[in-house]
Amino acid sequence: MTSTAKAVTVSKKFGAYQDAAVRDPVIITKNGRPRTVLNAYEDYLRLTRRDRCIELTSALGEDDLAAIDASEMDGSHDHLNAKLL
């Protein structure tokens, strides 16, 4: 479960909040407002891997759309279907 802590408290007990962030993200507030989040490194890596360039399908030409429609995924990637569920 995500926890919330004041910035001044986190600065005084940083080690404890680092340990807590390994289990769940810690939202750090300043002046009563959420400002930053302390995350586990593994979570950071997972989130940055999700960065991707997005383009509108309306920007694709007919040849591109036909190529996408005709494409098939290599069977070695079948395990990725489980991630969609």
PyMOL commands that place a pseudoatom at each C-alpha (Angstrom):
pseudoatom trace, name=CA, resn=MET, resi=1, chain=A, elem=C, hetatm=0, pos=[0.000, 0.000, 0.000]
pseudoatom trace, name=CA, resn=THR, resi=2, chain=A, elem=C, hetatm=0, pos=[1.381, 3.405, -0.952]
pseudoatom trace, name=CA, resn=SER, resi=3, chain=A, elem=C, hetatm=0, pos=[2.311, 5.612, 1.984]
pseudoatom trace, name=CA, resn=THR, resi=4, chain=A, elem=C, hetatm=0, pos=[2.597, 9.387, 2.256]
pseudoatom trace, name=CA, resn=ALA, resi=5, chain=A, elem=C, hetatm=0, pos=[5.165, 11.348, 4.233]
pseudoatom trace, name=CA, resn=LYS, resi=6, chain=A, elem=C, hetatm=0, pos=[6.223, 14.950, 4.676]
pseudoatom trace, name=CA, resn=ALA, resi=7, chain=A, elem=C, hetatm=0, pos=[9.525, 15.938, 3.075]
pseudoatom trace, name=CA, resn=VAL, resi=8, chain=A, elem=C, hetatm=0, pos=[10.973, 17.013, 6.419]
pseudoatom trace, name=CA, resn=THR, resi=9, chain=A, elem=C, hetatm=0, pos=[10.160, 13.610, 7.921]
pseudoatom trace, name=CA, resn=VAL, resi=10, chain=A, elem=C, hetatm=0, pos=[11.691, 11.762, 4.983]
pseudoatom trace, name=CA, resn=SER, resi=11, chain=A, elem=C, hetatm=0, pos=[14.884, 13.815, 5.261]
pseudoatom trace, name=CA, resn=LYS, resi=12, chain=A, elem=C, hetatm=0, pos=[15.217, 12.908, 8.957]
pseudoatom trace, name=CA, resn=LYS, resi=13, chain=A, elem=C, hetatm=0, pos=[14.507, 9.195, 8.478]
pseudoatom trace, name=CA, resn=PHE, resi=14, chain=A, elem=C, hetatm=0, pos=[15.635, 8.644, 4.892]
pseudoatom trace, name=CA, resn=GLY, resi=15, chain=A, elem=C, hetatm=0, pos=[16.937, 5.113, 5.447]
pseudoatom trace, name=CA, resn=ALA, resi=16, chain=A, elem=C, hetatm=0, pos=[13.598, 3.929, 6.818]
pseudoatom trace, name=CA, resn=TYR, resi=17, chain=A, elem=C, hetatm=0, pos=[11.730, 5.456, 3.880]
pseudoatom trace, name=CA, resn=GLN, resi=18, chain=A, elem=C, hetatm=0, pos=[14.189, 3.896, 1.421]
pseudoatom trace, name=CA, resn=ASP, resi=19, chain=A, elem=C, hetatm=0, pos=[13.390, 0.502, 2.925]
pseudoatom trace, name=CA, resn=ALA, resi=20, chain=A, elem=C, hetatm=0, pos=[9.659, 1.239, 2.755]
pseudoatom trace, name=CA, resn=ALA, resi=21, chain=A, elem=C, hetatm=0, pos=[9.926, 2.294, -0.910]
pseudoatom trace, name=CA, resn=VAL, resi=22, chain=A, elem=C, hetatm=0, pos=[11.353, -1.106, -1.826]
pseudoatom trace, name=CA, resn=ARG, resi=23, chain=A, elem=C, hetatm=0, pos=[8.010, -2.605, -0.780]
pseudoatom trace, name=CA, resn=ASP, resi=24, chain=A, elem=C, hetatm=0, pos=[5.662, 0.167, -1.983]
pseudoatom trace, name=CA, resn=PRO, resi=25, chain=A, elem=C, hetatm=0, pos=[6.069, 3.692, -3.397]
pseudoatom trace, name=CA, resn=VAL, resi=26, chain=A, elem=C, hetatm=0, pos=[6.271, 6.553, -0.896]
pseudoatom trace, name=CA, resn=ILE, resi=27, chain=A, elem=C, hetatm=0, pos=[4.586, 9.827, -1.865]
pseudoatom trace, name=CA, resn=ILE, resi=28, chain=A, elem=C, hetatm=0, pos=[6.556, 12.750, -0.467]
pseudoatom trace, name=CA, resn=THR, resi=29, chain=A, elem=C, hetatm=0, pos=[4.626, 15.930, 0.217]
pseudoatom trace, name=CA, resn=LYS, resi=30, chain=A, elem=C, hetatm=0, pos=[5.790, 19.518, 0.569]
pseudoatom trace, name=CA, resn=ASN, resi=31, chain=A, elem=C, hetatm=0, pos=[3.476, 22.164, 1.995]
pseudoatom trace, name=CA, resn=GLY, resi=32, chain=A, elem=C, hetatm=0, pos=[0.733, 19.538, 2.149]
pseudoatom trace, name=CA, resn=ARG, resi=33, chain=A, elem=C, hetatm=0, pos=[0.868, 18.722, -1.568]
pseudoatom trace, name=CA, resn=PRO, resi=34, chain=A, elem=C, hetatm=0, pos=[2.279, 15.611, -3.276]
pseudoatom trace, name=CA, resn=ARG, resi=35, chain=A, elem=C, hetatm=0, pos=[5.584, 16.563, -4.876]
pseudoatom trace, name=CA, resn=THR, resi=36, chain=A, elem=C, hetatm=0, pos=[7.723, 13.482, -5.487]
pseudoatom trace, name=CA, resn=VAL, resi=37, chain=A, elem=C, hetatm=0, pos=[7.563, 9.710, -5.243]
pseudoatom trace, name=CA, resn=LEU, resi=38, chain=A, elem=C, hetatm=0, pos=[10.258, 7.446, -3.839]
pseudoatom trace, name=CA, resn=ASN, resi=39, chain=A, elem=C, hetatm=0, pos=[10.243, 4.147, -5.764]
pseudoatom trace, name=CA, resn=ALA, resi=40, chain=A, elem=C, hetatm=0, pos=[12.244, 0.946, -5.774]
pseudoatom trace, name=CA, resn=TYR, resi=41, chain=A, elem=C, hetatm=0, pos=[14.883, 0.875, -8.521]
pseudoatom trace, name=CA, resn=GLU, resi=42, chain=A, elem=C, hetatm=0, pos=[13.248, -2.177, -10.116]
pseudoatom trace, name=CA, resn=ASP, resi=43, chain=A, elem=C, hetatm=0, pos=[9.960, -0.277, -10.386]
pseudoatom trace, name=CA, resn=TYR, resi=44, chain=A, elem=C, hetatm=0, pos=[11.764, 2.658, -11.977]
pseudoatom trace, name=CA, resn=LEU, resi=45, chain=A, elem=C, hetatm=0, pos=[13.321, 0.363, -14.591]
pseudoatom trace, name=CA, resn=ARG, resi=46, chain=A, elem=C, hetatm=0, pos=[9.952, -1.233, -15.313]
pseudoatom trace, name=CA, resn=LEU, resi=47, chain=A, elem=C, hetatm=0, pos=[8.320, 2.162, -15.776]
pseudoatom trace, name=CA, resn=THR, resi=48, chain=A, elem=C, hetatm=0, pos=[11.054, 3.532, -18.034]
pseudoatom trace, name=CA, resn=ARG, resi=49, chain=A, elem=C, hetatm=0, pos=[10.864, 0.463, -20.270]
pseudoatom trace, name=CA, resn=ARG, resi=50, chain=A, elem=C, hetatm=0, pos=[7.258, 1.417, -20.946]
pseudoatom trace, name=CA, resn=ASP, resi=51, chain=A, elem=C, hetatm=0, pos=[8.318, 4.703, -22.550]
pseudoatom trace, name=CA, resn=ARG, resi=52, chain=A, elem=C, hetatm=0, pos=[7.582, 4.533, -26.225]
pseudoatom trace, name=CA, resn=CYS, resi=53, chain=A, elem=C, hetatm=0, pos=[6.905, 6.744, -29.169]
pseudoatom trace, name=CA, resn=ILE, resi=54, chain=A, elem=C, hetatm=0, pos=[3.249, 6.962, -30.119]
pseudoatom trace, name=CA, resn=GLU, resi=55, chain=A, elem=C, hetatm=0, pos=[2.007, 7.891, -33.563]
pseudoatom trace, name=CA, resn=LEU, resi=56, chain=A, elem=C, hetatm=0, pos=[-1.524, 8.206, -34.833]
pseudoatom trace, name=CA, resn=THR, resi=57, chain=A, elem=C, hetatm=0, pos=[-2.699, 5.475, -37.186]
pseudoatom trace, name=CA, resn=SER, resi=58, chain=A, elem=C, hetatm=0, pos=[-4.272, 8.228, -39.239]
pseudoatom trace, name=CA, resn=ALA, resi=59, chain=A, elem=C, hetatm=0, pos=[-0.723, 9.357, -40.086]
pseudoatom trace, name=CA, resn=LEU, resi=60, chain=A, elem=C, hetatm=0, pos=[0.072, 5.979, -41.701]
pseudoatom trace, name=CA, resn=GLY, resi=61, chain=A, elem=C, hetatm=0, pos=[-0.227, 5.449, -45.407]
pseudoatom trace, name=CA, resn=GLU, resi=62, chain=A, elem=C, hetatm=0, pos=[-2.172, 2.656, -47.128]
pseudoatom trace, name=CA, resn=ASP, resi=63, chain=A, elem=C, hetatm=0, pos=[1.015, 0.631, -47.708]
pseudoatom trace, name=CA, resn=ASP, resi=64, chain=A, elem=C, hetatm=0, pos=[1.930, 0.834, -44.026]
pseudoatom trace, name=CA, resn=LEU, resi=65, chain=A, elem=C, hetatm=0, pos=[-1.553, -0.243, -42.934]
pseudoatom trace, name=CA, resn=ALA, resi=66, chain=A, elem=C, hetatm=0, pos=[-1.531, -3.155, -45.393]
pseudoatom trace, name=CA, resn=ALA, resi=67, chain=A, elem=C, hetatm=0, pos=[1.887, -4.279, -44.112]
pseudoatom trace, name=CA, resn=ILE, resi=68, chain=A, elem=C, hetatm=0, pos=[0.653, -4.181, -40.519]
pseudoatom trace, name=CA, resn=ASP, resi=69, chain=A, elem=C, hetatm=0, pos=[-2.481, -6.099, -41.435]
pseudoatom trace, name=CA, resn=ALA, resi=70, chain=A, elem=C, hetatm=0, pos=[-0.450, -8.809, -43.176]
pseudoatom trace, name=CA, resn=SER, resi=71, chain=A, elem=C, hetatm=0, pos=[2.173, -9.147, -40.432]
pseudoatom trace, name=CA, resn=GLU, resi=72, chain=A, elem=C, hetatm=0, pos=[2.448, -12.089, -38.047]
pseudoatom trace, name=CA, resn=MET, resi=73, chain=A, elem=C, hetatm=0, pos=[4.294, -12.291, -34.761]
pseudoatom trace, name=CA, resn=ASP, resi=74, chain=A, elem=C, hetatm=0, pos=[7.100, -14.823, -34.451]
pseudoatom trace, name=CA, resn=GLY, resi=75, chain=A, elem=C, hetatm=0, pos=[6.053, -17.797, -32.307]
pseudoatom trace, name=CA, resn=SER, resi=76, chain=A, elem=C, hetatm=0, pos=[8.941, -17.188, -29.898]
pseudoatom trace, name=CA, resn=HIS, resi=77, chain=A, elem=C, hetatm=0, pos=[7.023, -14.162, -28.603]
pseudoatom trace, name=CA, resn=ASP, resi=78, chain=A, elem=C, hetatm=0, pos=[3.836, -16.040, -27.688]
pseudoatom trace, name=CA, resn=HIS, resi=79, chain=A, elem=C, hetatm=0, pos=[4.676, -15.650, -23.963]
pseudoatom trace, name=CA, resn=LEU, resi=80, chain=A, elem=C, hetatm=0, pos=[4.000, -11.916, -24.350]
pseudoatom trace, name=CA, resn=ASN, resi=81, chain=A, elem=C, hetatm=0, pos=[0.291, -12.615, -24.874]
pseudoatom trace, name=CA, resn=ALA, resi=82, chain=A, elem=C, hetatm=0, pos=[0.066, -13.518, -21.189]
pseudoatom trace, name=CA, resn=LYS, resi=83, chain=A, elem=C, hetatm=0, pos=[1.177, -9.974, -20.292]
pseudoatom trace, name=CA, resn=LEU, resi=84, chain=A, elem=C, hetatm=0, pos=[-1.909, -8.615, -22.063]
pseudoatom trace, name=CA, resn=LEU, resi=85, chain=A, elem=C, hetatm=0, pos=[-4.215, -10.430, -19.652]
for i in range(1, 85): cmd.bond("trace and resi %d" % i, "trace and resi %d" % (i + 1))
show_as sticks, trace
zoom trace
